[in-house]
Amino acid sequence: MLSEIPKRAEQADKKEVDREILRVGIIAELDAINLYKQMAEAASNEDIKKILHDIAAEEKTHVGEFQALLLMLDKEQEQELEKGRKEVEEEISK
Ligand SMILES: [Fe+2]
């Protein structure tokens, strides 16, 4: 499911490659959150569970770091994210 960074990055638009790197970073962090939460549920040792839940929370911070950078470099993404948020608010308020 993971996306690929263009193999010939030197021939691609460098700004678009930067945006692709940030999107892949977000995917990786979201996948890590699911992995650590699944591992926490599977673990029987309470210390392991606790640390895995703590690490999963840290991965959410990493999502935020990549997203903050992406929104600076991809104004369309910023606009569409806001559009999506408003659509959800409208739908759930009905
Ligand atoms: Fe991370």
PDB file of the backbone (N, CA, C, O) and the ligand in Angstrom, with CONECT records:
HET    LIG  A 101       1
ATOM      1  N   MET A   1       0.810  -1.194   0.000  1.00  0.00           N
ATOM      2  CA  MET A   1       0.000   0.000   0.000  1.00  0.00           C
ATOM      3  C   MET A   1       0.850   1.255   0.000  1.00  0.00           C
ATOM      4  O   MET A   1       0.370   2.315  -0.400  1.00  0.00           O
ATOM      5  N   LEU A   2       2.103   1.168   0.437  1.00  0.00           N
ATOM      6  CA  LEU A   2       2.934   2.364   0.503  1.00  0.00           C
ATOM      7  C   LEU A   2       3.256   2.898  -0.885  1.00  0.00           C
ATOM      8  O   LEU A   2       3.531   2.140  -1.815  1.00  0.00           O
ATOM      9  N   SER A   3       3.214   4.211  -1.000  1.00  0.00           N
ATOM     10  CA  SER A   3       3.541   4.861  -2.256  1.00  0.00           C
ATOM     11  C   SER A   3       5.044   4.827  -2.483  1.00  0.00           C
ATOM     12  O   SER A   3       5.830   4.600  -1.563  1.00  0.00           O
ATOM     13  N   GLU A   4       5.418   5.059  -3.728  1.00  0.00           N
ATOM     14  CA  GLU A   4       6.836   5.117  -4.051  1.00  0.00           C
ATOM     15  C   GLU A   4       7.236   6.551  -4.357  1.00  0.00           C
ATOM     16  O   GLU A   4       6.526   7.288  -5.042  1.00  0.00           O
ATOM     17  N   ILE A   5       8.384   6.919  -3.833  1.00  0.00           N
ATOM     18  CA  ILE A   5       8.979   8.200  -4.222  1.00  0.00           C
ATOM     19  C   ILE A   5       9.499   7.991  -5.638  1.00  0.00           C
ATOM     20  O   ILE A   5      10.039   6.925  -5.934  1.00  0.00           O
ATOM     21  N   PRO A   6       9.354   8.976  -6.525  1.00  0.00           N
ATOM     22  CA  PRO A   6       9.852   8.776  -7.889  1.00  0.00           C
ATOM     23  C   PRO A   6      11.294   8.265  -7.880  1.00  0.00           C
ATOM     24  O   PRO A   6      12.159   8.816  -7.199  1.00  0.00           O
ATOM     25  N   LYS A   7      11.531   7.208  -8.643  1.00  0.00           N
ATOM     26  CA  LYS A   7      12.870   6.608  -8.676  1.00  0.00           C
ATOM     27  C   LYS A   7      13.874   7.533  -9.345  1.00  0.00           C
ATOM     28  O   LYS A   7      15.061   7.513  -9.017  1.00  0.00           O
ATOM     29  N   ARG A   8      13.404   8.332 -10.271  1.00  0.00           N
ATOM     30  CA  ARG A   8      14.300   9.268 -10.944  1.00  0.00           C
ATOM     31  C   ARG A   8      14.009  10.675 -10.430  1.00  0.00           C
ATOM     32  O   ARG A   8      13.614  11.562 -11.187  1.00  0.00           O
ATOM     33  N   ALA A   9      14.213  10.856  -9.129  1.00  0.00           N
ATOM     34  CA  ALA A   9      13.858  12.118  -8.470  1.00  0.00           C
ATOM     35  C   ALA A   9      14.555  13.307  -9.106  1.00  0.00           C
ATOM     36  O   ALA A   9      14.018  14.415  -9.118  1.00  0.00           O
ATOM     37  N   GLU A  10      15.763  13.079  -9.641  1.00  0.00           N
ATOM     38  CA  GLU A  10      16.503  14.207 -10.229  1.00  0.00           C
ATOM     39  C   GLU A  10      15.804  14.753 -11.473  1.00  0.00           C
ATOM     40  O   GLU A  10      16.055  15.890 -11.873  1.00  0.00           O
ATOM     41  N   GLN A  11      14.927  13.950 -12.089  1.00  0.00           N
ATOM     42  CA  GLN A  11      14.216  14.399 -13.287  1.00  0.00           C
ATOM     43  C   GLN A  11      12.831  14.954 -12.952  1.00  0.00           C
ATOM     44  O   GLN A  11      12.178  15.561 -13.801  1.00  0.00           O
ATOM     45  N   ALA A  12      12.398  14.747 -11.735  1.00  0.00           N
ATOM     46  CA  ALA A  12      11.061  15.199 -11.356  1.00  0.00           C
ATOM     47  C   ALA A  12      11.124  16.624 -10.820  1.00  0.00           C
ATOM     48  O   ALA A  12      12.196  17.139 -10.498  1.00  0.00           O
ATOM     49  N   ASP A  13       9.965  17.242 -10.732  1.00  0.00           N
ATOM     50  CA  ASP A  13       9.830  18.562 -10.135  1.00  0.00           C
ATOM     51  C   ASP A  13      10.230  18.454  -8.660  1.00  0.00           C
ATOM     52  O   ASP A  13       9.606  17.718  -7.896  1.00  0.00           O
ATOM     53  N   LYS A  14      11.260  19.181  -8.272  1.00  0.00           N
ATOM     54  CA  LYS A  14      11.797  19.029  -6.907  1.00  0.00           C
ATOM     55  C   LYS A  14      10.782  19.392  -5.824  1.00  0.00           C
ATOM     56  O   LYS A  14      10.743  18.764  -4.766  1.00  0.00           O
ATOM     57  N   LYS A  15       9.957  20.412  -6.096  1.00  0.00           N
ATOM     58  CA  LYS A  15       8.945  20.782  -5.101  1.00  0.00           C
ATOM     59  C   LYS A  15       7.886  19.699  -4.973  1.00  0.00           C
ATOM     60  O   LYS A  15       7.390  19.440  -3.877  1.00  0.00           O
ATOM     61  N   GLU A  16       7.531  19.058  -6.101  1.00  0.00           N
ATOM     62  CA  GLU A  16       6.549  17.980  -6.031  1.00  0.00           C
ATOM     63  C   GLU A  16       7.143  16.763  -5.315  1.00  0.00           C
ATOM     64  O   GLU A  16       6.444  16.079  -4.568  1.00  0.00           O
ATOM     65  N   VAL A  17       8.419  16.496  -5.542  1.00  0.00           N
ATOM     66  CA  VAL A  17       9.084  15.399  -4.818  1.00  0.00           C
ATOM     67  C   VAL A  17       9.035  15.665  -3.317  1.00  0.00           C
ATOM     68  O   VAL A  17       8.786  14.746  -2.536  1.00  0.00           O
ATOM     69  N   ASP A  18       9.270  16.913  -2.904  1.00  0.00           N
ATOM     70  CA  ASP A  18       9.186  17.247  -1.475  1.00  0.00           C
ATOM     71  C   ASP A  18       7.780  16.958  -0.936  1.00  0.00           C
ATOM     72  O   ASP A  18       7.625  16.399   0.149  1.00  0.00           O
ATOM     73  N   ARG A  19       6.756  17.348  -1.712  1.00  0.00           N
ATOM     74  CA  ARG A  19       5.375  17.085  -1.264  1.00  0.00           C
ATOM     75  C   ARG A  19       5.113  15.580  -1.192  1.00  0.00           C
ATOM     76  O   ARG A  19       4.455  15.106  -0.266  1.00  0.00           O
ATOM     77  N   GLU A  20       5.627  14.832  -2.170  1.00  0.00           N
ATOM     78  CA  GLU A  20       5.446  13.373  -2.149  1.00  0.00           C
ATOM     79  C   GLU A  20       6.129  12.760  -0.928  1.00  0.00           C
ATOM     80  O   GLU A  20       5.585  11.851  -0.300  1.00  0.00           O
ATOM     81  N   ILE A  21       7.308  13.253  -0.595  1.00  0.00           N
ATOM     82  CA  ILE A  21       8.025  12.747   0.592  1.00  0.00           C
ATOM     83  C   ILE A  21       7.178  12.963   1.839  1.00  0.00           C
ATOM     84  O   ILE A  21       7.073  12.070   2.680  1.00  0.00           O
ATOM     85  N   LEU A  22       6.578  14.132   1.963  1.00  0.00           N
ATOM     86  CA  LEU A  22       5.748  14.422   3.139  1.00  0.00           C
ATOM     87  C   LEU A  22       4.512  13.536   3.174  1.00  0.00           C
ATOM     88  O   LEU A  22       4.118  13.067   4.242  1.00  0.00           O
ATOM     89  N   ARG A  23       3.883  13.296   1.994  1.00  0.00           N
ATOM     90  CA  ARG A  23       2.703  12.409   1.968  1.00  0.00           C
ATOM     91  C   ARG A  23       3.088  10.985   2.355  1.00  0.00           C
ATOM     92  O   ARG A  23       2.355  10.329   3.095  1.00  0.00           O
ATOM     93  N   VAL A  24       4.219  10.504   1.868  1.00  0.00           N
ATOM     94  CA  VAL A  24       4.676   9.159   2.243  1.00  0.00           C
ATOM     95  C   VAL A  24       4.987   9.116   3.738  1.00  0.00           C
ATOM     96  O   VAL A  24       4.707   8.121   4.407  1.00  0.00           O
ATOM     97  N   GLY A  25       5.563  10.191   4.256  1.00  0.00           N
ATOM     98  CA  GLY A  25       5.834  10.254   5.695  1.00  0.00           C
ATOM     99  C   GLY A  25       4.552  10.126   6.503  1.00  0.00           C
ATOM    100  O   GLY A  25       4.513   9.413   7.505  1.00  0.00           O
ATOM    101  N   ILE A  26       3.498  10.821   6.065  1.00  0.00           N
ATOM    102  CA  ILE A  26       2.204  10.736   6.764  1.00  0.00           C
ATOM    103  C   ILE A  26       1.676   9.309   6.714  1.00  0.00           C
ATOM    104  O   ILE A  26       1.218   8.779   7.726  1.00  0.00           O
ATOM    105  N   ILE A  27       1.738   8.683   5.535  1.00  0.00           N
ATOM    106  CA  ILE A  27       1.277   7.287   5.403  1.00  0.00           C
ATOM    107  C   ILE A  27       2.037   6.388   6.373  1.00  0.00           C
ATOM    108  O   ILE A  27       1.439   5.562   7.062  1.00  0.00           O
ATOM    109  N   ALA A  28       3.354   6.553   6.425  1.00  0.00           N
ATOM    110  CA  ALA A  28       4.182   5.701   7.288  1.00  0.00           C
ATOM    111  C   ALA A  28       3.832   5.892   8.760  1.00  0.00           C
ATOM    112  O   ALA A  28       3.784   4.927   9.522  1.00  0.00           O
ATOM    113  N   GLU A  29       3.589   7.138   9.156  1.00  0.00           N
ATOM    114  CA  GLU A  29       3.258   7.402  10.560  1.00  0.00           C
ATOM    115  C   GLU A  29       1.881   6.841  10.916  1.00  0.00           C
ATOM    116  O   GLU A  29       1.698   6.286  11.999  1.00  0.00           O
ATOM    117  N   LEU A  30       0.916   6.984  10.008  1.00  0.00           N
ATOM    118  CA  LEU A  30      -0.420   6.423  10.265  1.00  0.00           C
ATOM    119  C   LEU A  30      -0.345   4.906  10.368  1.00  0.00           C
ATOM    120  O   LEU A  30      -0.990   4.301  11.224  1.00  0.00           O
ATOM    121  N   ASP A  31       0.444   4.297   9.493  1.00  0.00           N
ATOM    122  CA  ASP A  31       0.618   2.840   9.543  1.00  0.00           C
ATOM    123  C   ASP A  31       1.274   2.433  10.857  1.00  0.00           C
ATOM    124  O   ASP A  31       0.913   1.416  11.449  1.00  0.00           O
ATOM    125  N   ALA A  32       2.240   3.231  11.311  1.00  0.00           N
ATOM    126  CA  ALA A  32       2.919   2.937  12.579  1.00  0.00           C
ATOM    127  C   ALA A  32       1.942   3.011  13.756  1.00  0.00           C
ATOM    128  O   ALA A  32       2.019   2.201  14.680  1.00  0.00           O
ATOM    129  N   ILE A  33       1.024   3.983  13.723  1.00  0.00           N
ATOM    130  CA  ILE A  33       0.025   4.096  14.794  1.00  0.00           C
ATOM    131  C   ILE A  33      -0.784   2.806  14.877  1.00  0.00           C
ATOM    132  O   ILE A  33      -0.944   2.236  15.956  1.00  0.00           O
ATOM    133  N   ASN A  34      -1.294   2.347  13.733  1.00  0.00           N
ATOM    134  CA  ASN A  34      -2.083   1.109  13.730  1.00  0.00           C
ATOM    135  C   ASN A  34      -1.253  -0.077  14.215  1.00  0.00           C
ATOM    136  O   ASN A  34      -1.732  -0.906  14.988  1.00  0.00           O
ATOM    137  N   LEU A  35      -0.011  -0.150  13.755  1.00  0.00           N
ATOM    138  CA  LEU A  35       0.860  -1.270  14.151  1.00  0.00           C
ATOM    139  C   LEU A  35       1.085  -1.286  15.664  1.00  0.00           C
ATOM    140  O   LEU A  35       0.922  -2.323  16.307  1.00  0.00           O
ATOM    141  N   TYR A  36       1.460  -0.139  16.228  1.00  0.00           N
ATOM    142  CA  TYR A  36       1.746  -0.104  17.668  1.00  0.00           C
ATOM    143  C   TYR A  36       0.489  -0.374  18.494  1.00  0.00           C
ATOM    144  O   TYR A  36       0.560  -1.009  19.547  1.00  0.00           O
ATOM    145  N   LYS A  37      -0.655   0.104  18.021  1.00  0.00           N
ATOM    146  CA  LYS A  37      -1.894  -0.165  18.763  1.00  0.00           C
ATOM    147  C   LYS A  37      -2.259  -1.648  18.695  1.00  0.00           C
ATOM    148  O   LYS A  37      -2.702  -2.228  19.687  1.00  0.00           O
ATOM    149  N   GLN A  38      -2.073  -2.257  17.524  1.00  0.00           N
ATOM    150  CA  GLN A  38      -2.330  -3.696  17.403  1.00  0.00           C
ATOM    151  C   GLN A  38      -1.374  -4.493  18.288  1.00  0.00           C
ATOM    152  O   GLN A  38      -1.774  -5.461  18.935  1.00  0.00           O
ATOM    153  N   MET A  39      -0.102  -4.074  18.310  1.00  0.00           N
ATOM    154  CA  MET A  39       0.888  -4.766  19.155  1.00  0.00           C
ATOM    155  C   MET A  39       0.528  -4.601  20.624  1.00  0.00           C
ATOM    156  O   MET A  39       0.672  -5.539  21.408  1.00  0.00           O
ATOM    157  N   ALA A  40       0.058  -3.410  21.005  1.00  0.00           N
ATOM    158  CA  ALA A  40      -0.334  -3.173  22.400  1.00  0.00           C
ATOM    159  C   ALA A  40      -1.485  -4.086  22.795  1.00  0.00           C
ATOM    160  O   ALA A  40      -1.501  -4.635  23.896  1.00  0.00           O
ATOM    161  N   GLU A  41      -2.449  -4.246  21.893  1.00  0.00           N
ATOM    162  CA  GLU A  41      -3.586  -5.123  22.186  1.00  0.00           C
ATOM    163  C   GLU A  41      -3.149  -6.585  22.300  1.00  0.00           C
ATOM    164  O   GLU A  41      -3.706  -7.350  23.086  1.00  0.00           O
ATOM    165  N   ALA A  42      -2.144  -6.960  21.503  1.00  0.00           N
ATOM    166  CA  ALA A  42      -1.674  -8.352  21.505  1.00  0.00           C
ATOM    167  C   ALA A  42      -0.793  -8.673  22.711  1.00  0.00           C
ATOM    168  O   ALA A  42      -0.746  -9.819  23.156  1.00  0.00           O
ATOM    169  N   ALA A  43      -0.101  -7.676  23.236  1.00  0.00           N
ATOM    170  CA  ALA A  43       0.844  -7.919  24.337  1.00  0.00           C
ATOM    171  C   ALA A  43       0.098  -8.274  25.620  1.00  0.00           C
ATOM    172  O   ALA A  43      -0.978  -7.744  25.897  1.00  0.00           O
ATOM    173  N   SER A  44       0.687  -9.174  26.392  1.00  0.00           N
ATOM    174  CA  SER A  44       0.079  -9.532  27.682  1.00  0.00           C
ATOM    175  C   SER A  44       0.732  -8.750  28.825  1.00  0.00           C
ATOM    176  O   SER A  44       0.112  -8.548  29.869  1.00  0.00           O
ATOM    177  N   ASN A  45       1.968  -8.313  28.635  1.00  0.00           N
ATOM    178  CA  ASN A  45       2.705  -7.562  29.660  1.00  0.00           C
ATOM    179  C   ASN A  45       2.209  -6.122  29.695  1.00  0.00           C
ATOM    180  O   ASN A  45       2.208  -5.440  28.671  1.00  0.00           O
ATOM    181  N   GLU A  46       1.789  -5.657  30.866  1.00  0.00           N
ATOM    182  CA  GLU A  46       1.203  -4.315  30.993  1.00  0.00           C
ATOM    183  C   GLU A  46       2.209  -3.194  30.708  1.00  0.00           C
ATOM    184  O   GLU A  46       1.834  -2.142  30.189  1.00  0.00           O
ATOM    185  N   ASP A  47       3.488  -3.417  31.046  1.00  0.00           N
ATOM    186  CA  ASP A  47       4.503  -2.396  30.742  1.00  0.00           C
ATOM    187  C   ASP A  47       4.678  -2.247  29.233  1.00  0.00           C
ATOM    188  O   ASP A  47       4.812  -1.137  28.718  1.00  0.00           O
ATOM    189  N   ILE A  48       4.676  -3.371  28.542  1.00  0.00           N
ATOM    190  CA  ILE A  48       4.799  -3.323  27.074  1.00  0.00           C
ATOM    191  C   ILE A  48       3.597  -2.598  26.486  1.00  0.00           C
ATOM    192  O   ILE A  48       3.744  -1.745  25.610  1.00  0.00           O
ATOM    193  N   LYS A  49       2.402  -2.941  26.974  1.00  0.00           N
ATOM    194  CA  LYS A  49       1.185  -2.273  26.482  1.00  0.00           C
ATOM    195  C   LYS A  49       1.289  -0.759  26.665  1.00  0.00           C
ATOM    196  O   LYS A  49       1.000   0.017  25.754  1.00  0.00           O
ATOM    197  N   LYS A  50       1.707  -0.366  27.859  1.00  0.00           N
ATOM    198  CA  LYS A  50       1.783   1.066  28.181  1.00  0.00           C
ATOM    199  C   LYS A  50       2.754   1.790  27.257  1.00  0.00           C
ATOM    200  O   LYS A  50       2.438   2.855  26.727  1.00  0.00           O
ATOM    201  N   ILE A  51       3.936   1.210  27.063  1.00  0.00           N
ATOM    202  CA  ILE A  51       4.943   1.850  26.210  1.00  0.00           C
ATOM    203  C   ILE A  51       4.465   1.901  24.757  1.00  0.00           C
ATOM    204  O   ILE A  51       4.676   2.902  24.072  1.00  0.00           O
ATOM    205  N   LEU A  52       3.833   0.846  24.291  1.00  0.00           N
ATOM    206  CA  LEU A  52       3.353   0.842  22.909  1.00  0.00           C
ATOM    207  C   LEU A  52       2.265   1.903  22.690  1.00  0.00           C
ATOM    208  O   LEU A  52       2.245   2.564  21.652  1.00  0.00           O
ATOM    209  N   HIS A  53       1.370   2.064  23.659  1.00  0.00           N
ATOM    210  CA  HIS A  53       0.344   3.114  23.541  1.00  0.00           C
ATOM    211  C   HIS A  53       1.000   4.501  23.554  1.00  0.00           C
ATOM    212  O   HIS A  53       0.570   5.407  22.839  1.00  0.00           O
ATOM    213  N   ASP A  54       2.046   4.653  24.376  1.00  0.00           N
ATOM    214  CA  ASP A  54       2.757   5.931  24.433  1.00  0.00           C
ATOM    215  C   ASP A  54       3.453   6.212  23.099  1.00  0.00           C
ATOM    216  O   ASP A  54       3.420   7.339  22.604  1.00  0.00           O
ATOM    217  N   ILE A  55       4.070   5.203  22.531  1.00  0.00           N
ATOM    218  CA  ILE A  55       4.749   5.380  21.239  1.00  0.00           C
ATOM    219  C   ILE A  55       3.727   5.691  20.147  1.00  0.00           C
ATOM    220  O   ILE A  55       3.976   6.531  19.283  1.00  0.00           O
ATOM    221  N   ALA A  56       2.566   5.009  20.184  1.00  0.00           N
ATOM    222  CA  ALA A  56       1.515   5.297  19.191  1.00  0.00           C
ATOM    223  C   ALA A  56       1.100   6.765  19.259  1.00  0.00           C
ATOM    224  O   ALA A  56       0.861   7.394  18.229  1.00  0.00           O
ATOM    225  N   ALA A  57       1.016   7.306  20.468  1.00  0.00           N
ATOM    226  CA  ALA A  57       0.659   8.723  20.620  1.00  0.00           C
ATOM    227  C   ALA A  57       1.746   9.615  20.027  1.00  0.00           C
ATOM    228  O   ALA A  57       1.449  10.633  19.402  1.00  0.00           O
ATOM    229  N   GLU A  58       3.009   9.230  20.225  1.00  0.00           N
ATOM    230  CA  GLU A  58       4.111  10.013  19.651  1.00  0.00           C
ATOM    231  C   GLU A  58       4.033  10.013  18.122  1.00  0.00           C
ATOM    232  O   GLU A  58       4.354  11.012  17.478  1.00  0.00           O
ATOM    233  N   GLU A  59       3.606   8.887  17.549  1.00  0.00           N
ATOM    234  CA  GLU A  59       3.477   8.812  16.081  1.00  0.00           C
ATOM    235  C   GLU A  59       2.420   9.807  15.592  1.00  0.00           C
ATOM    236  O   GLU A  59       2.532  10.345  14.491  1.00  0.00           O
ATOM    237  N   LYS A  60       1.403  10.047  16.410  1.00  0.00           N
ATOM    238  CA  LYS A  60       0.391  11.046  16.031  1.00  0.00           C
ATOM    239  C   LYS A  60       1.021  12.434  15.954  1.00  0.00           C
ATOM    240  O   LYS A  60       0.648  13.238  15.100  1.00  0.00           O
ATOM    241  N   THR A  61       1.965  12.714  16.834  1.00  0.00           N
ATOM    242  CA  THR A  61       2.703  13.984  16.743  1.00  0.00           C
ATOM    243  C   THR A  61       3.478  14.047  15.442  1.00  0.00           C
ATOM    244  O   THR A  61       3.529  15.090  14.791  1.00  0.00           O
ATOM    245  N   HIS A  62       4.082  12.927  15.062  1.00  0.00           N
ATOM    246  CA  HIS A  62       4.851  12.908  13.818  1.00  0.00           C
ATOM    247  C   HIS A  62       3.937  13.154  12.615  1.00  0.00           C
ATOM    248  O   HIS A  62       4.333  13.831  11.666  1.00  0.00           O
ATOM    249  N   VAL A  63       2.704  12.602  12.651  1.00  0.00           N
ATOM    250  CA  VAL A  63       1.733  12.895  11.589  1.00  0.00           C
ATOM    251  C   VAL A  63       1.530  14.402  11.500  1.00  0.00           C
ATOM    252  O   VAL A  63       1.519  14.976  10.411  1.00  0.00           O
ATOM    253  N   GLY A  64       1.371  15.034  12.662  1.00  0.00           N
ATOM    254  CA  GLY A  64       1.147  16.473  12.699  1.00  0.00           C
ATOM    255  C   GLY A  64       2.325  17.268  12.145  1.00  0.00           C
ATOM    256  O   GLY A  64       2.139  18.292  11.488  1.00  0.00           O
ATOM    257  N   GLU A  65       3.532  16.791  12.412  1.00  0.00           N
ATOM    258  CA  GLU A  65       4.720  17.485  11.887  1.00  0.00           C
ATOM    259  C   GLU A  65       4.762  17.419  10.361  1.00  0.00           C
ATOM    260  O   GLU A  65       4.976  18.429   9.690  1.00  0.00           O
ATOM    261  N   PHE A  66       4.552  16.205   9.821  1.00  0.00           N
ATOM    262  CA  PHE A  66       4.549  16.067   8.353  1.00  0.00           C
ATOM    263  C   PHE A  66       3.393  16.865   7.745  1.00  0.00           C
ATOM    264  O   PHE A  66       3.563  17.525   6.721  1.00  0.00           O
ATOM    265  N   GLN A  67       2.223  16.803   8.377  1.00  0.00           N
ATOM    266  CA  GLN A  67       1.053  17.511   7.843  1.00  0.00           C
ATOM    267  C   GLN A  67       1.279  19.017   7.854  1.00  0.00           C
ATOM    268  O   GLN A  67       0.920  19.703   6.897  1.00  0.00           O
ATOM    269  N   ALA A  68       1.870  19.540   8.927  1.00  0.00           N
ATOM    270  CA  ALA A  68       2.120  20.981   8.998  1.00  0.00           C
ATOM    271  C   ALA A  68       3.011  21.428   7.844  1.00  0.00           C
ATOM    272  O   ALA A  68       2.759  22.456   7.215  1.00  0.00           O
ATOM    273  N   LEU A  69       4.052  20.649   7.575  1.00  0.00           N
ATOM    274  CA  LEU A  69       4.942  20.993   6.459  1.00  0.00           C
ATOM    275  C   LEU A  69       4.223  20.868   5.122  1.00  0.00           C
ATOM    276  O   LEU A  69       4.372  21.722   4.248  1.00  0.00           O
ATOM    277  N   LEU A  70       3.437  19.794   4.966  1.00  0.00           N
ATOM    278  CA  LEU A  70       2.726  19.589   3.699  1.00  0.00           C
ATOM    279  C   LEU A  70       1.751  20.734   3.436  1.00  0.00           C
ATOM    280  O   LEU A  70       1.644  21.214   2.307  1.00  0.00           O
ATOM    281  N   LEU A  71       1.047  21.165   4.463  1.00  0.00           N
ATOM    282  CA  LEU A  71       0.075  22.245   4.269  1.00  0.00           C
ATOM    283  C   LEU A  71       0.757  23.565   3.912  1.00  0.00           C
ATOM    284  O   LEU A  71       0.156  24.418   3.260  1.00  0.00           O
ATOM    285  N   MET A  72       2.010  23.735   4.336  1.00  0.00           N
ATOM    286  CA  MET A  72       2.771  24.922   3.926  1.00  0.00           C
ATOM    287  C   MET A  72       3.142  24.867   2.451  1.00  0.00           C
ATOM    288  O   MET A  72       3.227  25.896   1.780  1.00  0.00           O
ATOM    289  N   LEU A  73       3.363  23.650   1.953  1.00  0.00           N
ATOM    290  CA  LEU A  73       3.883  23.483   0.586  1.00  0.00           C
ATOM    291  C   LEU A  73       2.823  23.071  -0.426  1.00  0.00           C
ATOM    292  O   LEU A  73       3.098  23.037  -1.625  1.00  0.00           O
ATOM    293  N   ASP A  74       1.609  22.757   0.038  1.00  0.00           N
ATOM    294  CA  ASP A  74       0.542  22.309  -0.857  1.00  0.00           C
ATOM    295  C   ASP A  74      -0.747  23.037  -0.469  1.00  0.00           C
ATOM    296  O   ASP A  74      -1.537  22.553   0.341  1.00  0.00           O
ATOM    297  N   LYS A  75      -0.931  24.213  -1.072  1.00  0.00           N
ATOM    298  CA  LYS A  75      -2.093  25.043  -0.728  1.00  0.00           C
ATOM    299  C   LYS A  75      -3.405  24.375  -1.138  1.00  0.00           C
ATOM    300  O   LYS A  75      -4.428  24.560  -0.479  1.00  0.00           O
ATOM    301  N   GLU A  76      -3.380  23.599  -2.226  1.00  0.00           N
ATOM    302  CA  GLU A  76      -4.590  22.884  -2.629  1.00  0.00           C
ATOM    303  C   GLU A  76      -4.992  21.896  -1.530  1.00  0.00           C
ATOM    304  O   GLU A  76      -6.172  21.767  -1.202  1.00  0.00           O
ATOM    305  N   GLN A  77      -3.995  21.196  -0.962  1.00  0.00           N
ATOM    306  CA  GLN A  77      -4.282  20.260   0.120  1.00  0.00           C
ATOM    307  C   GLN A  77      -4.878  20.979   1.316  1.00  0.00           C
ATOM    308  O   GLN A  77      -5.818  20.493   1.944  1.00  0.00           O
ATOM    309  N   GLU A  78      -4.322  22.141   1.622  1.00  0.00           N
ATOM    310  CA  GLU A  78      -4.835  22.927   2.745  1.00  0.00           C
ATOM    311  C   GLU A  78      -6.303  23.289   2.512  1.00  0.00           C
ATOM    312  O   GLU A  78      -7.129  23.159   3.416  1.00  0.00           O
ATOM    313  N   GLN A  79      -6.624  23.744   1.291  1.00  0.00           N
ATOM    314  CA  GLN A  79      -8.008  24.125   0.967  1.00  0.00           C
ATOM    315  C   GLN A  79      -8.938  22.916   1.000  1.00  0.00           C
ATOM    316  O   GLN A  79     -10.048  22.997   1.526  1.00  0.00           O
ATOM    317  N   GLU A  80      -8.486  21.799   0.439  1.00  0.00           N
ATOM    318  CA  GLU A  80      -9.342  20.603   0.386  1.00  0.00           C
ATOM    319  C   GLU A  80      -9.543  20.008   1.779  1.00  0.00           C
ATOM    320  O   GLU A  80     -10.613  19.476   2.077  1.00  0.00           O
ATOM    321  N   LEU A  81      -8.537  20.095   2.620  1.00  0.00           N
ATOM    322  CA  LEU A  81      -8.666  19.605   3.997  1.00  0.00           C
ATOM    323  C   LEU A  81      -9.759  20.389   4.718  1.00  0.00           C
ATOM    324  O   LEU A  81     -10.592  19.813   5.419  1.00  0.00           O
ATOM    325  N   GLU A  82      -9.745  21.708   4.537  1.00  0.00           N
ATOM    326  CA  GLU A  82     -10.755  22.567   5.161  1.00  0.00           C
ATOM    327  C   GLU A  82     -12.137  22.271   4.582  1.00  0.00           C
ATOM    328  O   GLU A  82     -13.130  22.233   5.308  1.00  0.00           O
ATOM    329  N   LYS A  83     -12.186  22.063   3.264  1.00  0.00           N
ATOM    330  CA  LYS A  83     -13.458  21.733   2.606  1.00  0.00           C
ATOM    331  C   LYS A  83     -14.019  20.425   3.184  1.00  0.00           C
ATOM    332  O   LYS A  83     -15.213  20.323   3.466  1.00  0.00           O
ATOM    333  N   GLY A  84     -13.160  19.451   3.349  1.00  0.00           N
ATOM    334  CA  GLY A  84     -13.593  18.172   3.904  1.00  0.00           C
ATOM    335  C   GLY A  84     -14.111  18.316   5.325  1.00  0.00           C
ATOM    336  O   GLY A  84     -15.117  17.714   5.700  1.00  0.00           O
ATOM    337  N   ARG A  85     -13.403  19.132   6.115  1.00  0.00           N
ATOM    338  CA  ARG A  85     -13.830  19.349   7.504  1.00  0.00           C
ATOM    339  C   ARG A  85     -15.220  19.976   7.546  1.00  0.00           C
ATOM    340  O   ARG A  85     -16.070  19.559   8.332  1.00  0.00           O
ATOM    341  N   LYS A  86     -15.451  20.989   6.688  1.00  0.00           N
ATOM    342  CA  LYS A  86     -16.751  21.654   6.658  1.00  0.00           C
ATOM    343  C   LYS A  86     -17.846  20.705   6.183  1.00  0.00           C
ATOM    344  O   LYS A  86     -18.954  20.728   6.719  1.00  0.00           O
ATOM    345  N   GLU A  87     -17.552  19.869   5.181  1.00  0.00           N
ATOM    346  CA  GLU A  87     -18.544  18.916   4.683  1.00  0.00           C
ATOM    347  C   GLU A  87     -18.974  17.949   5.787  1.00  0.00           C
ATOM    348  O   GLU A  87     -20.157  17.638   5.929  1.00  0.00           O
ATOM    349  N   VAL A  88     -18.016  17.488   6.553  1.00  0.00           N
ATOM    350  CA  VAL A  88     -18.336  16.561   7.648  1.00  0.00           C
ATOM    351  C   VAL A  88     -19.182  17.270   8.704  1.00  0.00           C
ATOM    352  O   VAL A  88     -20.169  16.718   9.190  1.00  0.00           O
ATOM    353  N   GLU A  89     -18.791  18.492   9.053  1.00  0.00           N
ATOM    354  CA  GLU A  89     -19.563  19.248  10.054  1.00  0.00           C
ATOM    355  C   GLU A  89     -21.017  19.436   9.593  1.00  0.00           C
ATOM    356  O   GLU A  89     -21.956  19.296  10.376  1.00  0.00           O
ATOM    357  N   GLU A  90     -21.172  19.757   8.301  1.00  0.00           N
ATOM    358  CA  GLU A  90     -22.526  19.934   7.758  1.00  0.00           C
ATOM    359  C   GLU A  90     -23.319  18.628   7.803  1.00  0.00           C
ATOM    360  O   GLU A  90     -24.489  18.614   8.187  1.00  0.00           O
ATOM    361  N   GLU A  91     -22.675  17.538   7.408  1.00  0.00           N
ATOM    362  CA  GLU A  91     -23.358  16.241   7.357  1.00  0.00           C
ATOM    363  C   GLU A  91     -23.778  15.756   8.735  1.00  0.00           C
ATOM    364  O   GLU A  91     -24.892  15.264   8.910  1.00  0.00           O
ATOM    365  N   ILE A  92     -22.901  15.892   9.700  1.00  0.00           N
ATOM    366  CA  ILE A  92     -23.233  15.342  11.020  1.00  0.00           C
ATOM    367  C   ILE A  92     -24.140  16.260  11.825  1.00  0.00           C
ATOM    368  O   ILE A  92     -24.677  15.851  12.855  1.00  0.00           O
ATOM    369  N   SER A  93     -24.318  17.509  11.364  1.00  0.00           N
ATOM    370  CA  SER A  93     -25.212  18.412  12.087  1.00  0.00           C
ATOM    371  C   SER A  93     -26.658  18.283  11.606  1.00  0.00           C
ATOM    372  O   SER A  93     -27.559  18.892  12.185  1.00  0.00           O
ATOM    373  N   LYS A  94     -26.886  17.497  10.554  1.00  0.00           N
ATOM    374  CA  LYS A  94     -28.251  17.335  10.017  1.00  0.00           C
ATOM    375  C   LYS A  94     -29.111  16.478  10.941  1.00  0.00           C
ATOM    376  O   LYS A  94     -30.282  16.238  10.648  1.00  0.00           O
TER     377      LYS A  94
HETATM  378 FE   LIG A 101       7.188   8.301  13.766  1.00  0.00          FE2+
END
